[in-house]
Amino acid sequence: MEIKSKVLVIGGTGYLGKRLVKASLGQGHETYVLYRPEIGVDIDKVQMLLSFKEQGAHLVQGSFNDQRSLVDAVRLVDVVICAVSGVHIRSHHILLQLKLVDAIKEAGNVKRFLPSEFGTDPAKMEDAMEPGRVTFDDKMVVRKAIEDAGIPFTYVSANCFAGYFLGGLCQPGHIIPSREHVSILGNGKEKAIYVDEDDIATYTIKTVDDPRTLNKTLYIRPPNNILSQREVVQIWEKLIGKELRKSTISSEEFLAAMREQNYAEQIGLTHYYHVCYEGCLTNFEIGDEGEEASELYPEVEYTTVEKNDNQYYRKFSVPVIGLFTFAAAMEWGAWKVQANDVKPGETRLVPGLPEEMAITYWDLKRKKLGPPDGMGRIPGGGGPPEPGDKPPWVSEN
Ligand SMILES: NC(=O)c1ccc[n+]([C@@H]2O[C@H](COP(=O)([O-])OP(=O)(O)OC[C@H]3O[C@@H](n4cnc5c(N)ncnc54)[C@H](OP(=O)(O)O)[C@@H]3O)[C@@H](O)[C@H]2O)c1
């Protein structure tokens, strides 16, 4: 009988980590989850840990502030998977893993380490822009430490998490697909790769005992999910039976607006830029240093973009705004939320309208640019209201 490695998941209550725990248990691995005293009174995490325990996981206490506890934890298992945070708008602790590398080196028993990567291959991002390159640089620092210590590894390049990218039709700052309008980034034709987060976990766990992925990068490239933004939008339009209004954001506009944002937002936007304007996920062939997940594991029925979109279609109700048109709703919303002071990166809910109709900086930016045919607002006269103006159809009383 095939002997399955014992797996320790670190960062197991995180967005990806909880899926890794589930997949490890589901694929029959004896699964250990590190829990940190620092979680304090985070009741959601405690409940999640209890549910892991009920599903058969072992809970091991440990902390990045206590090196001995890390060594003791990794000594219990064959494989260590780390999923600590690495998205600045949530939190970013990639370099904490240097302590884990030291612990794995000291313990000396670990057959494979999968560090927290799960995105763009950092080895392909030497020319990435500031400030977003910090993500890739930090991940490369961890890789170097792993390789210098002679620790066997697999790096997982999971490309775009579906929840972040498909949910917003590839628009930064949006994670629920609109039924009215979409901003197309550049020409919208650069191909990216979208992977359901549960599938990322399934493929990741499949690699842990697979000699074909030892000391290699696993690229997750489900063939039907390699699509441009325009193709993603078309799939959604087909599902809702309606064409969205479209505007485009040139690379110059995108970069100029990006520079007005705070540090964490800029990092995320830099990543969107490389993916959507430059096609950084698909502009290279996988070489000898890598393997492709759907080729190695054809038995995995991965989630297609259509299936992913379908959940939004079924689970989010159609916004009902009576006789209000979308344009009227936007004018009313921009006035109600005092749109003139909406900051870059901010999304403001509009009283009386569903969350999907929240006003974003991008909505206003688009309005300000005016229609491409030059039919802009006539100063002091007709034309569409400026963001924040009272719509002309609202009565004085
Ligand atoms: N490709 C993409 O589109 C994409 C999108 C998102 C993320 N990612 C990548 O996926 C990986 C995981 O990200 P995620 O979004 O799943 O992470 P997350 O949910 O933000 O955080 C994961 C875990 O990090 C640990 N953590 C957070 N702050 C910590 C601290 N101060 N000290 C120690 N541990 C701390 C926590 O572990 P505990 O469970 O112990 O509390 C937390 O559950 C990252 O490498 C990230 O770059 C990729």
The ligand as a Gaussian input file, in Angstrom:
#p B3LYP/6-31G(d) Opt

LIG

0 1
 N       -2.111000      34.345000      -6.937000
 C       -2.986000      35.067000      -6.294000
 O       -3.923000      35.631000      -6.887000
 C       -2.859000      35.165000      -4.805000
 C       -3.879000      35.789000      -4.080000
 C       -3.774000      35.820000      -2.689000
 C       -2.678000      35.246000      -2.059000
 N       -1.701000      34.658000      -2.794000
 C       -0.531000      34.036000      -2.111000
 O       -1.007000      32.948000      -1.324000
 C       -0.261000      32.852000      -0.113000
 C       -1.217000      32.811000       1.088000
 O       -1.949000      34.018000       1.118000
 P       -3.376000      34.143000       1.858000
 O       -4.094000      35.274000       1.217000
 O       -4.034000      32.793000       1.909000
 O       -2.911000      34.577000       3.300000
 P       -3.793000      35.139000       4.528000
 O       -5.106000      34.472000       4.559000
 O       -3.779000      36.635000       4.485000
 O       -2.904000      34.709000       5.780000
 C       -2.474000      33.364000       5.906000
 C       -1.903000      33.104000       7.264000
 O       -0.755000      33.885000       7.502000
 C       -0.497000      33.796000       8.884000
 N       -0.106000      35.091000       9.437000
 C       -0.674000      36.302000       9.206000
 N       -0.069000      37.232000       9.954000
 C        0.914000      36.591000      10.666000
 C        1.885000      36.995000      11.625000
 N        1.977000      38.256000      12.010000
 N        2.702000      36.050000      12.140000
 C        2.601000      34.781000      11.742000
 N        1.707000      34.330000      10.855000
 C        0.880000      35.230000      10.333000
 C       -1.785000      33.365000       9.579000
 O       -1.583000      32.032000      10.016000
 P       -2.428000      31.320000      11.184000
 O       -3.327000      30.388000      10.459000
 O       -1.401000      30.638000      11.988000
 O       -3.130000      32.383000      11.944000
 C       -2.794000      33.423000       8.439000
 O       -3.839000      32.517000       8.558000
 C        0.723000      34.031000      -0.114000
 O        1.998000      33.603000      -0.535000
 C        0.141000      34.984000      -1.129000
 O        1.132000      35.769000      -1.768000
 C       -1.776000      34.593000      -4.144000

